[in-house]
Amino acid sequence: MSTSLEMKNIQKFYGPLHVVKDFDLHIQPGEFVTFLGPSGSGKTTALKMIAGFETPTSGDIFLGTRSIVDLPAYERGIGMVFQNYALFPHMTVAENVAFPLTVRKTPRKDVEEKLAKALQLVKMDQYSSRYPNQLSGGQQQRIALARAIVFNPSILLMDEPLGALDRNLREHMKIEIMRIQKELNMTVVFVTHDQDEALTMSDRIAVINEGRLVQVDDSKGLYSKPKNRFVASFVGESNMIPCRVDEAENGAGKVTMAGISTCSAQLTGQSQGDDGWLFVRPEHIDITPVSTSSEALNSVAGVIENVLFLGEMTRYHIRCGDETIIAKRQNRGQPHYTGGTSVTVSWKPEHCVMLN
């Protein structure tokens, strides 16, 4: 049965190093939440404190209404999937998956029933007699997942479990993990530095930087309405153009971007005269042949510097004054531009936001 998880004002120090700061997060039963951040951001340390492998310097952690901060890891009833899978090489698949039940002294009849169910859930019931070195990376990952869920844990933690897989297998395993999580209605905390994994799999994403929760939101909210420059740059590809507010009224304003053009943008608390960054996604940039329209709001003249063919789309790097603006266009019958072409780039006011 899934349960809620709450982290209250968690702090973690390693000597003078403050690695997790003011961590407050409430996860609902059955929710899939991803900790997303760069290497060294504190996301794995936060996960280890939930698991019981690390102890918070201060703060509290609750599973449901029960504080677990002083409980040893083996008493927390939490499943864990590690990046390297941590399978026992001398045990068969069946023995590996049954191990959590064995150490809990589960009756043999229950072990057989739970083992069969777990292997069937991950579609590995035909491999029960094999050893880990006889399995592919994807199959080992499935076994690690089966072992983590076989004892019906209250919550499942996953620490970059897809990192060792190739791209195609990673895409397949994303879908499988989502299927299993939904089928079991299990609370999952998933750690990754891969934004695609986070955006695809999560109900909510907790972006972590330098030990702090920067923003917690669903995928669409995080992608379209980042709270600051770090989130905008880390989640998805973005244009960040230096700008200054000329006029501000009711959350919108006119800004001068890079000193070369005037733009209408959504503001995030800035006032007239404030400096910041104009944020707009590459897929929201339109490219047209150069014209006098470059004098209008939200458009600027430029020259295409680089053209990168990416299969389903093309990425254009366009030099506009001292700034390079990136645009992405689907390869579906739209005009194709070559390097050195003079163009006008433009975007709609609702697609650009000023960030600090």
N, C-alpha and C positions, 0 to 999 in steps of 0.2 A: 504494500500500500504506500502510495507516495505521501510525502510530508513536506511541510514548509521548512525553509532554512532562513535564519536571520543572523547577520553579523552586526554587532553593535559597537561602534567606536573602537574598532580593532586597531591596535598599534603593534608594530613589530620592529625591535631594534636588534641589530647584531653589533654589540659594542656601541660605538658612537654612530653607526650607520642606521638611519631611519628608513627601513625598506618598505613598510606598509603604514600608511598614514590616514587616520580619521576615516576608517573603512566602515561605512554604514550601508547595508544592503539587505533587502527582504525579498526572498524568492518564494513564489507561491507553489503549492503542491502541484506536481505534474508539469511544471514549467521547465523549459529548456533555456538556460542562461549561459552565455559565453563570456569568459574573461578574455578580452582582446587587448593586446598591447605589444610594444616592441620588446626585444630581449632585455632583461634586466629591469623591467617595469614593476615587478613584484607580483605578477599574476600567479605564478607557480607557488610562490611563498604563501599567498592567500589560500590557494587550493590545499596546500599541505597543512595549513592550520585547521581547515575544515575536516580534513582526513584524520588529524591527530598526530601527524608526523612532525609538526612544529607547534610550539606553544606560544600564543600571543603574549607580548609583553604586558598589555592591558587590553580591556574590552571583554566582550562575551559573545559566545556563539550558541544559538538555539536550534535544535531540531524539534519542530513543533513547539511545545511549551517547555521543553526540557533543555536546560543548559548542559552542554557537552564539553565545555572548555577544559574541565578537569578530568574528563574520562580518557582512558588510554584508547588508542586507535582500535584495538580489537573488540572493545565494548560499544563502539558507536553504531554498528550495523550499517556501515557505509561501504558501497562497492567502489573499486578503483581500477581504472585501466591506465597503464603506464605507456609512455612513448615507445619503450623497448619491449613491451608486452610482458616481460618478466615471467615467462613460462619455465617450468622445471624441465630440463632436457632429458632427465632420466625417467620421467613419467609419461604415460600415454596421454592422448587427448582426454579420454574419459577420466583418468586419474587427476589430471590437471584441473579439469572443470569441477570434479567432485571434491577437490581439496578443501574449500571453505566449509563444506558440509562435514567432511571427515573430522576437521579440528573442532567443530562444534558438537561432535559425537551424535550426529543425526542418525536415527535408525536406518538400517540398510534398505528397507523397503522404500522409505521416503527419499533416500539418496538416489536410488534407481529411478524413481518417478521424476524427481526434480532434475536429475542429470539428463534424462531423455527429453524433457520439455525444453531445457536450456539449449541442448544441441540442435533440436528441431527448430527452435526459434531463430538460431543463427545459420540454419541450413548446413550443418556440419555433422548430422547424425550418421553419415556413412563413413566418417573418418575417426571413429572413437578409439580404434586400436592402433592408430598411427602415433609416431613420436613427433615432437615439434620440428626436428630437422628434416622431416619428410613432408613438411607443409610449406606452401608459398607464404610470402609476407601477408597477403590478404587473408589467407586461411588462419595464420597465427593470430592475426588481429581479431578475427571472429571468435577464436577459442578464448582469447583474453577477455573478450566481452562476455562470452557465456559464463566464464568463471566469476566475473564480477557481478552477474545478475542471478546466479543459480540459487543463492540463499535469500532471495527477495529482499534486497537492501532497501532501506528507507530513502536513500538517495544514491545516485551514481555520479562519481567524479571521473573525468577523462582528461589526462594531461597530454596534449598534442598527440593523440593516438594515430593520426593519419600522416604524421610527418615523414615516416619511413617508406611510404607507398608511392608508386609512380602516379602520374596525373590521372590516367584513365581509371585506375583502381581506386584512387582517392575519391573521384567523382561517384563511383559506384558505392563505396562504403559510406559516403555521406547519406545517400538515400537509404541504405540499410540501417544505419544508426537511427535515422529519423523514424523509420518504420517501426523498429523495435521499441523506441521510446514512446511512440504513440500507442502501440499495442499494449504495453505494460502500464501506460499512464504514469511513467516514472519521472521524478524530479532529477534533472541532469544539470551539472555544472561542468562546462567544457572549456578547456584552456587552449588558446591558439594565438599565434601571431599572424595567421593567414586571414586576411579580411574576407576573402571569398567564402571560406568555411563559415565564418561568423555570420555573414549576411544571409547565406543560404539556409542554415540549420536552426537559427535561434528564434525563440519567442522574443527575447530581449538580449541586448548586448551591453556589457559593462566595459567601457573603454578605460584602460588603466595606463597612467603615465607617471613615472617617478614615484610610484607607490600610492598614488591617489586615484580615486574614482573620478574621472573627468566628466563622463556623461553616461547615463543609463537610459536606453531607449530601444524601441523595436527597429528593425532593419531600415524601413522606409524613413522613419523619423531621423535616425542617425545619419543616413545618407543625404537626405534633402535639407535637414535643418541642424547641421553641426553647431555646437555651442561656441567653439573657438577654432583658431587656426590649426591647432594640433589635430583635433578630430577630423577637420575637413581634409587635411593633408594625409592622415593615416588611413582613413576609410574611403576607398575609391580614389580615382585620379581627379585632380582639381587644378583650376587656375587660381592663383593667388596674386592679385595685382595691387601694388601699393596705391593708396588713395587718401583723399582728404574730404571731409564733409563741407560742402558749400552752403547747403540749406537743409534743415531738418524740421519735420512736422508730422505728428501722429505715426511715428514708427517708420516713416519713409523719408527719403531725402535725395538730393542731387549731390553727387560727388565728382571730384576731378580725379581721374585715374592716371597714375604715372605721369601727371602733368601734361597729358596730350589730348585728353578728350573728356567730355562731361557725360555722366551716366546716372540714370535713375536706379535706385537700389533700395532694398529693405534694410533697415538699420536694426542693430541689436543693442540699443541703449546709448548710442553715440549722440553727440551734440555738434552744433556748428563749430567748425575749426578743428575737430578731432581727426587724428590720423588713424589709419587702420588698413585692412586688406579686403579687397573686393573678391568675393568667392563666387565662382561659376563653374559648373561641371563642363568638361569638353563636349559631351553629347548635346549640350544646350547651345553650343556656338554654331551659328549659321555662317556659311561662306558664300559670297556672291561676287561677280566681277566688280572690279573697282568702279566707283561712281561718286557723284557728289553727295550721296546719302551718308558718307562717312562723317559729315558734319552734324548729323542728327544724334539725338540721345541714344546711348547704348550701341554705338557703332564706331568703328575706328578703321582707318586704312592700314594695310600692312602688305608684306611680301612673304610668300611661302618660302621657307628655308629648307625644310625637310619633309618628305612624303614617305610614310611607312605603311606598307601594305600588310594587313594583319589577317587576311582571309575574309571574314565576314564584314570587316570594316577597314577604313583607312584612317591613320592618324596624321594630322597636319600640324607642323610646327610653323607658326606664322610670326614673323618679326614685326612688331608694332612699336616704333620708336625704340626705346631701350628695353622693352619687354618682349618676351616670347609668349604667345598665347597658343594653347593646344586645342585643337578641334578634332572631334571624331565624327565620321560620317559612314553610315551603312553603305555597303557596295551594292545598291539596288537601283541601278539606272540613273543615279544622280551624276551630275557633271563631275568629272575627275580633273583635278588641277595638278600641274607639274611645278617643280621647284623653280623659283624665280618669278612666278606669276604674281602680279599685283592684284590684290583682292580687298574686299571689305568684309570684316568680321562683325557680327552683331548678335544680340541676344535679347530676350524679353526681360522687362524689369522684374517680373515675379521669379525669375530664375537666378537672380544674383542677390547676394547678401553681404553686408559689410561686417567683418569680424575683427576682433582685437587680437 
